[in-house]
């Protein structure tokens, strides 16, 4: 999960865009998602390109 606002979870403060590594309880997670304060991590473009390259190599054989 990625913070979209400055957020403190389990005593650690996260800035916008920072990956949340602390454990959220379910109620807090539901609230933060509903209000748009957190979002799922988006896969990086490099990881997607690497995976596509590997898939292409496998299908070429």
Secondary structure, 3 states (H helix, E strand, C coil): CEECCCEEECCEEECCCCECCCCCCHHHHHHHHHCCCEECCCCCHHHHHHHHHHHHHHHHC
